């Protein structure tokens, strides 16, 4: 009996020792890889911004260098439309939206989220490394799809009205249906579309929009709810409760 107890005790001891060693290895790997993961996430974000800027091909493997040369990250008070200093180091507008003191409640909206940050990031793309003339303004946007929130970048000409790109980089839509928001053929339909008509938001996503209609983009076939989500997202973020005041002031020209 005592021999069995001794054998059982040794077995438990070995199991606990193995578990302890494994936990130390896993924890060490997680800590050691954290910097690499953060670096990869930052490069992925830069890559998507360069895509929206029309500079991804030009980057040719030098994502960080091209981004630093032509892109400037700024911050905007969405209520006033004015540039402001970064609220904090490594500010994240999506994390800020979760805190009551750095966000506002979204009223009567169908965009799929309840709060938005008071201060949002924007990205100015310059014609040259001298960073004197802005060629595009890139706005981070997000809103509901069929299954979850979708995140993207809306790129505009320096006039603040003409769309050049709508790039979704995070979405959980059905492949072949709502997932077509990432299809280059559908993305190309946004090029040249106009946001405003007589000062009001006019751009919409709808069925049989027609290529010649400057204020409409064809809805995705078989993905009505995803298309509605994109429509609501764009209209919200370029409207008065989103980047509308900023776009009308064209603060990047000052």
C-alpha positions as CSV (number, residue, x, y, z in Angstrom):
1,X,0.0,0.0,0.0
2,X,2.8,2.4,0.9
3,X,4.6,1.5,-2.3
4,X,1.5,2.4,-4.3
5,X,1.2,5.7,-2.4
6,X,4.9,6.4,-3.1
7,X,4.5,5.6,-6.8
8,X,1.4,7.8,-7.0
9,X,3.2,10.7,-5.3
10,X,6.1,10.5,-7.7
11,X,3.7,10.5,-10.7
12,X,1.9,13.6,-9.4
13,X,5.3,15.2,-8.7
14,X,6.5,14.5,-12.2
15,X,3.2,15.8,-13.8
16,X,3.4,19.0,-11.7
17,X,7.1,19.5,-12.6
18,X,6.3,19.1,-16.3
19,X,3.3,21.5,-16.1
20,X,5.5,24.0,-14.3
21,X,8.3,23.8,-16.9
22,X,5.8,24.0,-19.8
23,X,4.1,27.1,-18.3
24,X,7.4,28.8,-17.9
25,X,8.3,28.0,-21.5
26,X,4.9,29.3,-22.8
27,X,5.1,32.4,-20.7
28,X,8.6,33.1,-21.8
29,X,7.7,32.6,-25.5
30,X,4.7,34.9,-25.1
31,X,6.8,37.7,-23.6
32,X,9.7,37.1,-26.0
33,X,7.3,37.3,-29.1
34,X,5.3,40.3,-27.9
35,X,7.6,42.8,-29.5
36,X,7.6,40.8,-32.8
37,X,3.8,40.6,-32.8
38,X,3.5,44.3,-32.1
39,X,6.0,45.1,-34.9
40,X,4.1,42.9,-37.4
41,X,0.8,44.5,-36.4
42,X,2.2,47.9,-37.0
43,X,3.6,46.9,-40.4
44,X,0.3,45.4,-41.4
45,X,-1.5,48.6,-40.5
46,X,1.1,50.6,-42.5
47,X,0.6,48.3,-45.4
48,X,-3.2,48.8,-45.4
49,X,-2.7,52.6,-45.2
50,X,-0.3,52.5,-48.1
51,X,-2.8,50.4,-50.1
52,X,-5.5,53.1,-49.5
53,X,-2.9,55.7,-50.4
54,X,-2.1,54.0,-53.7
55,X,1.5,53.5,-52.7
56,X,1.6,49.8,-51.9
57,X,3.3,48.9,-55.2
58,X,5.7,51.7,-54.9
59,X,6.8,50.4,-51.4
60,X,8.2,47.2,-53.0
61,X,9.0,45.6,-49.6
62,X,10.0,48.8,-47.9
63,X,6.7,49.3,-46.1
64,X,7.9,51.2,-43.1
65,X,10.3,53.5,-45.1
66,X,7.6,54.4,-47.7
67,X,5.1,55.0,-45.0
68,X,7.4,57.3,-43.0
69,X,8.4,59.2,-46.3
70,X,4.9,60.0,-47.6
71,X,2.4,59.5,-44.7
72,X,1.7,61.6,-41.6
73,X,-0.5,60.5,-38.8
74,X,-2.6,63.3,-37.2
75,X,-5.4,63.5,-34.7
76,X,-8.8,65.3,-35.1
77,X,-11.4,66.4,-32.6
78,X,-14.5,65.1,-34.4
79,X,-16.8,67.7,-32.8
80,X,-14.8,70.8,-34.0
81,X,-13.1,69.2,-37.1
82,X,-9.8,70.7,-36.0
83,X,-6.4,69.0,-35.6
84,X,-5.3,68.3,-32.0
85,X,-2.3,66.8,-30.3
86,X,-2.3,63.1,-29.6
87,X,-4.3,62.5,-26.4
88,X,-1.7,60.0,-25.2
89,X,1.3,58.0,-26.3
90,X,0.3,55.2,-28.6
91,X,-3.3,56.5,-28.7
92,X,-5.9,54.1,-30.2
93,X,-9.2,55.5,-31.2
94,X,-10.9,52.1,-30.9
95,X,-9.7,51.6,-27.3
96,X,-10.7,55.2,-26.5
97,X,-14.2,54.5,-27.7
98,X,-14.6,52.0,-24.9
99,X,-13.9,54.6,-22.2
100,X,-16.6,57.0,-21.1
101,X,-14.3,60.0,-20.6
102,X,-12.7,59.7,-24.1
103,X,-15.8,58.8,-26.1
104,X,-19.4,59.9,-26.8
105,X,-22.6,57.9,-27.2
106,X,-23.7,57.3,-30.7
107,X,-27.3,58.4,-30.9
108,X,-30.0,56.8,-33.2
109,X,-27.4,55.1,-35.4
110,X,-27.4,51.8,-37.3
111,X,-23.6,51.5,-37.6
112,X,-23.4,48.7,-35.1
113,X,-21.5,50.4,-32.3
114,X,-22.7,52.3,-29.2
115,X,-19.8,54.8,-28.7
116,X,-17.2,56.5,-30.8
117,X,-14.0,58.2,-29.7
118,X,-13.9,62.0,-29.3
119,X,-10.6,62.2,-31.1
120,X,-9.9,60.2,-34.2
121,X,-6.8,59.3,-36.2
122,X,-6.4,60.5,-39.8
123,X,-3.6,60.0,-42.2
124,X,-2.3,62.6,-44.6
125,X,-0.6,61.3,-47.8
126,X,1.8,63.8,-49.4
127,X,2.9,64.1,-53.0
128,X,6.6,64.0,-52.1
129,X,8.9,63.4,-49.2
130,X,9.0,67.1,-48.5
131,X,5.5,66.8,-47.2
132,X,4.3,70.1,-48.5
133,X,1.2,69.2,-50.6
134,X,-1.4,66.7,-49.4
135,X,-2.6,64.3,-52.2
136,X,-4.9,62.1,-50.2
137,X,-6.7,62.0,-46.8
138,X,-7.3,58.6,-45.3
139,X,-10.0,58.1,-42.7
140,X,-10.3,55.0,-40.5
141,X,-13.9,53.7,-40.6
142,X,-15.7,50.9,-39.0
143,X,-19.3,49.6,-38.8
144,X,-21.5,46.6,-38.8
145,X,-21.5,43.8,-41.4
146,X,-23.7,40.7,-41.4
147,X,-21.7,38.9,-38.6
148,X,-19.5,41.5,-36.9
149,X,-18.0,44.9,-37.1
150,X,-15.8,45.5,-40.2
151,X,-12.8,47.8,-40.2
152,X,-11.3,49.7,-43.1
153,X,-9.7,52.9,-44.5
154,X,-11.5,55.4,-46.7
155,X,-9.1,57.3,-49.0
156,X,-10.2,60.7,-50.4
157,X,-8.6,63.2,-52.8
158,X,-7.3,66.4,-51.2
159,X,-10.6,68.0,-52.1
160,X,-12.2,66.0,-49.2
161,X,-15.0,64.8,-51.5
162,X,-13.7,62.4,-54.1
163,X,-13.3,58.8,-53.1
164,X,-10.2,56.9,-54.3
165,X,-10.2,53.7,-52.2
166,X,-12.3,51.9,-49.6
167,X,-10.0,49.2,-48.2
168,X,-11.4,46.7,-45.6
169,X,-8.7,45.0,-43.7
170,X,-10.7,43.2,-41.0
171,X,-14.1,41.5,-41.5
172,X,-15.8,38.2,-40.8
173,X,-18.3,38.2,-43.7
174,X,-19.3,35.1,-45.7
175,X,-16.7,34.2,-48.3
176,X,-18.0,34.7,-51.8
177,X,-20.8,37.0,-50.5
178,X,-20.2,39.7,-48.0
179,X,-16.5,38.8,-48.0
180,X,-16.4,40.4,-51.5
181,X,-15.8,43.7,-49.7
182,X,-12.1,42.8,-50.1
183,X,-12.5,41.9,-53.8
184,X,-10.3,44.3,-55.9
185,X,-13.0,44.4,-58.6
186,X,-15.6,45.7,-56.1
187,X,-13.0,48.0,-54.4
188,X,-12.4,49.6,-57.8
189,X,-16.0,50.7,-58.1
190,X,-15.4,53.3,-55.4
191,X,-12.7,55.2,-57.4
192,X,-14.0,58.7,-58.4
193,X,-17.3,58.5,-56.5
194,X,-18.5,61.7,-54.8
195,X,-19.4,62.0,-51.1
196,X,-21.5,65.2,-51.1
197,X,-24.2,66.8,-53.2
198,X,-25.2,70.4,-52.3
199,X,-23.4,70.0,-49.0
200,X,-25.2,66.8,-47.9
201,X,-23.9,63.2,-47.8
202,X,-25.1,61.7,-51.1
203,X,-22.9,58.6,-51.6
204,X,-24.8,55.3,-51.1
205,X,-24.4,51.6,-51.8
206,X,-27.4,50.3,-53.7
207,X,-28.5,47.7,-56.2
208,X,-28.0,48.5,-59.9
209,X,-26.3,51.8,-59.0
210,X,-24.7,52.1,-62.4
211,X,-21.1,53.0,-63.3
212,X,-22.1,56.5,-64.5
213,X,-23.8,57.5,-61.2
214,X,-21.2,59.5,-59.3
215,X,-23.1,59.2,-56.0
216,X,-23.7,55.4,-55.9
217,X,-21.8,52.1,-55.7
218,X,-23.2,48.8,-56.8
219,X,-24.3,46.6,-53.8
220,X,-22.6,43.2,-53.4
221,X,-24.6,40.5,-55.1
222,X,-26.3,38.2,-52.5
223,X,-25.0,40.2,-49.6
224,X,-27.7,42.7,-48.8
225,X,-26.9,43.1,-45.1
226,X,-23.2,43.5,-45.7
227,X,-23.9,46.1,-48.4
228,X,-26.3,48.0,-46.1
229,X,-23.5,47.9,-43.4
230,X,-21.0,49.4,-45.8
231,X,-23.5,52.1,-46.8
232,X,-24.3,53.0,-43.2
233,X,-20.6,53.0,-42.2
234,X,-19.6,55.4,-45.0
235,X,-22.6,57.7,-44.5
236,X,-22.0,57.9,-40.8
237,X,-18.3,58.6,-40.9
238,X,-18.4,61.3,-43.6
239,X,-21.5,62.8,-41.9
240,X,-21.8,65.5,-39.2
241,X,-21.3,63.0,-36.4
242,X,-18.1,61.6,-37.9
243,X,-15.4,63.3,-40.0
244,X,-17.9,65.6,-41.7
245,X,-16.8,68.8,-39.8
246,X,-13.1,67.9,-40.5
247,X,-13.7,67.3,-44.3
248,X,-15.7,70.6,-44.7
249,X,-13.0,72.6,-42.9
250,X,-10.2,71.0,-44.9
251,X,-7.9,71.6,-42.0
252,X,-5.0,69.9,-43.9
253,X,-4.8,72.9,-46.3
254,X,-3.9,75.3,-43.5
